[in-house]
Amino acid sequence: MKKNELISIIIPVYNTEDYLDKCLSSIINQTYKNIEIIIIDDGSTDNSKKIIKQYMNKDCRISYYYQNNSGVAIARNSGIDKAQGDYIAFIDSDDYIDLTFIEKCMLLSKMMMFFQFAEQLMS
């Protein structure tokens, strides 16, 4: 396992201006810093794009893509196509995450790999 793997965080957005600030703030302030934030705007008609652009000015890890409304599954798949990370996380734009969420996920992943390796050695 590489040290400090890149995590791609994919956020499908559709008219969530009331929640987007809290969502993006929780993501850009993660304790695990090696992340790319891929936002797929699924045809929003509210101020979501404006809020996203403000965050893009603060954080160069954010990429923004617009598509005509096609649904959350297509938006997630579009994000996967653009992802460069070793791992992918999906966060809905009306949710927010604990500031240590990605760090804890990475720790858990490493622990699982260790136990799998130990199990192979013992069998």
GUVO-869030 format. One record per residue (C-alpha): residue number from 1; residue in three letters; x, y, z. Coordinates in nm, 3 decimals. Layout:
// residues N
(site NUM, "ALA", (X, Y, Z)),
...
//
This chain:
// residues 123
(site 1, "MET", (0.000, 0.000, 0.000)),
(site 2, "LYS", (0.131, 0.341, -0.094)),
(site 3, "LYS", (0.173, 0.606, 0.168)),
(site 4, "ASN", (-0.072, 0.897, 0.154)),
(site 5, "GLU", (-0.299, 0.765, -0.122)),
(site 6, "LEU", (-0.515, 1.009, -0.314)),
(site 7, "ILE", (-0.884, 0.993, -0.226)),
(site 8, "SER", (-1.139, 1.107, -0.484)),
(site 9, "ILE", (-1.449, 1.250, -0.319)),
(site 10, "ILE", (-1.742, 1.263, -0.559)),
(site 11, "ILE", (-2.032, 1.494, -0.478)),
(site 12, "PRO", (-2.338, 1.487, -0.704)),
(site 13, "VAL", (-2.527, 1.816, -0.669)),
(site 14, "TYR", (-2.884, 1.900, -0.759)),
(site 15, "ASN", (-3.044, 2.213, -0.611)),
(site 16, "THR", (-2.891, 2.183, -0.265)),
(site 17, "GLU", (-2.791, 2.544, -0.205)),
(site 18, "ASP", (-2.925, 2.529, 0.152)),
(site 19, "TYR", (-2.686, 2.246, 0.247)),
(site 20, "LEU", (-2.389, 2.289, 0.018)),
(site 21, "ASP", (-2.188, 2.528, 0.233)),
(site 22, "LYS", (-2.185, 2.289, 0.531)),
(site 23, "CYS", (-2.112, 1.993, 0.304)),
(site 24, "LEU", (-1.816, 2.152, 0.125)),
(site 25, "SER", (-1.677, 2.303, 0.444)),
(site 26, "SER", (-1.673, 1.959, 0.607)),
(site 27, "ILE", (-1.486, 1.817, 0.310)),
(site 28, "ILE", (-1.221, 2.082, 0.249)),
(site 29, "ASN", (-1.133, 2.080, 0.620)),
(site 30, "GLN", (-1.065, 1.707, 0.644)),
(site 31, "THR", (-0.765, 1.606, 0.853)),
(site 32, "TYR", (-0.661, 1.378, 0.565)),
(site 33, "LYS", (-0.544, 1.632, 0.308)),
(site 34, "ASN", (-0.459, 1.427, -0.002)),
(site 35, "ILE", (-0.802, 1.447, -0.161)),
(site 36, "GLU", (-0.954, 1.559, -0.487)),
(site 37, "ILE", (-1.309, 1.688, -0.472)),
(site 38, "ILE", (-1.514, 1.619, -0.784)),
(site 39, "ILE", (-1.846, 1.800, -0.798)),
(site 40, "ILE", (-2.096, 1.692, -1.061)),
(site 41, "ASP", (-2.374, 1.948, -1.095)),
(site 42, "ASP", (-2.670, 1.752, -1.226)),
(site 43, "GLY", (-2.854, 2.047, -1.379)),
(site 44, "SER", (-2.911, 2.263, -1.070)),
(site 45, "THR", (-3.133, 2.568, -1.119)),
(site 46, "ASP", (-3.068, 2.728, -0.778)),
(site 47, "ASN", (-2.752, 2.901, -0.648)),
(site 48, "SER", (-2.553, 2.578, -0.610)),
(site 49, "LYS", (-2.309, 2.673, -0.887)),
(site 50, "LYS", (-2.238, 3.010, -0.726)),
(site 51, "ILE", (-2.160, 2.847, -0.391)),
(site 52, "ILE", (-1.937, 2.588, -0.558)),
(site 53, "LYS", (-1.744, 2.857, -0.747)),
(site 54, "GLN", (-1.679, 3.040, -0.419)),
(site 55, "TYR", (-1.528, 2.723, -0.274)),
(site 56, "MET", (-1.325, 2.665, -0.589)),
(site 57, "ASN", (-1.164, 3.005, -0.532)),
(site 58, "LYS", (-1.061, 2.890, -0.182)),
(site 59, "ASP", (-0.946, 2.536, -0.262)),
(site 60, "CYS", (-0.768, 2.415, -0.576)),
(site 61, "ARG", (-0.858, 2.052, -0.501)),
(site 62, "ILE", (-1.215, 2.114, -0.622)),
(site 63, "SER", (-1.317, 2.032, -0.979)),
(site 64, "TYR", (-1.661, 2.130, -1.108)),
(site 65, "TYR", (-1.853, 1.968, -1.392)),
(site 66, "TYR", (-2.200, 2.052, -1.516)),
(site 67, "GLN", (-2.434, 1.810, -1.689)),
(site 68, "ASN", (-2.797, 1.821, -1.788)),
(site 69, "ASN", (-3.020, 1.663, -1.526)),
(site 70, "SER", (-2.973, 1.288, -1.561)),
(site 71, "GLY", (-3.009, 1.160, -1.206)),
(site 72, "VAL", (-2.776, 1.086, -0.918)),
(site 73, "ALA", (-2.652, 0.751, -1.054)),
(site 74, "ILE", (-2.535, 0.907, -1.382)),
(site 75, "ALA", (-2.376, 1.195, -1.187)),
(site 76, "ARG", (-2.185, 0.951, -0.966)),
(site 77, "ASN", (-2.069, 0.753, -1.270)),
(site 78, "SER", (-1.951, 1.077, -1.434)),
(site 79, "GLY", (-1.749, 1.145, -1.120)),
(site 80, "ILE", (-1.596, 0.799, -1.129)),
(site 81, "ASP", (-1.488, 0.860, -1.490)),
(site 82, "LYS", (-1.304, 1.176, -1.380)),
(site 83, "ALA", (-1.154, 1.037, -1.058)),
(site 84, "GLN", (-0.777, 1.001, -1.030)),
(site 85, "GLY", (-0.766, 0.866, -0.674)),
(site 86, "ASP", (-0.661, 0.534, -0.531)),
(site 87, "TYR", (-0.992, 0.525, -0.345)),
(site 88, "ILE", (-1.334, 0.681, -0.409)),
(site 89, "ALA", (-1.580, 0.822, -0.157)),
(site 90, "PHE", (-1.931, 0.943, -0.235)),
(site 91, "ILE", (-2.079, 1.224, -0.029)),
(site 92, "ASP", (-2.426, 1.360, -0.099)),
(site 93, "SER", (-2.444, 1.737, -0.126)),
(site 94, "ASP", (-2.707, 1.763, 0.147)),
(site 95, "ASP", (-2.483, 1.577, 0.394)),
(site 96, "TYR", (-2.171, 1.669, 0.586)),
(site 97, "ILE", (-1.902, 1.452, 0.736)),
(site 98, "ASP", (-1.690, 1.453, 1.048)),
(site 99, "LEU", (-1.357, 1.627, 0.993)),
(site 100, "THR", (-1.171, 1.298, 1.054)),
(site 101, "PHE", (-1.398, 1.083, 0.836)),
(site 102, "ILE", (-1.153, 1.022, 0.549)),
(site 103, "GLU", (-0.859, 0.972, 0.786)),
(site 104, "LYS", (-1.058, 0.709, 0.978)),
(site 105, "CYS", (-1.163, 0.536, 0.656)),
(site 106, "MET", (-0.799, 0.515, 0.548)),
(site 107, "LEU", (-0.694, 0.378, 0.887)),
(site 108, "LEU", (-0.968, 0.117, 0.872)),
(site 109, "SER", (-0.864, 0.021, 0.519)),
(site 110, "LYS", (-0.503, -0.030, 0.627)),
(site 111, "MET", (-0.612, -0.235, 0.928)),
(site 112, "MET", (-0.826, -0.459, 0.708)),
(site 113, "MET", (-0.535, -0.513, 0.469)),
(site 114, "PHE", (-0.306, -0.599, 0.760)),
(site 115, "PHE", (-0.550, -0.856, 0.898)),
(site 116, "GLN", (-0.601, -1.011, 0.554)),
(site 117, "PHE", (-0.224, -1.039, 0.513)),
(site 118, "ALA", (-0.186, -1.191, 0.862)),
(site 119, "GLU", (-0.463, -1.440, 0.787)),
(site 120, "GLN", (-0.286, -1.549, 0.468)),
(site 121, "LEU", (0.039, -1.601, 0.658)),
(site 122, "MET", (-0.132, -1.817, 0.919)),
(site 123, "SER", (-0.311, -2.042, 0.670)),
//
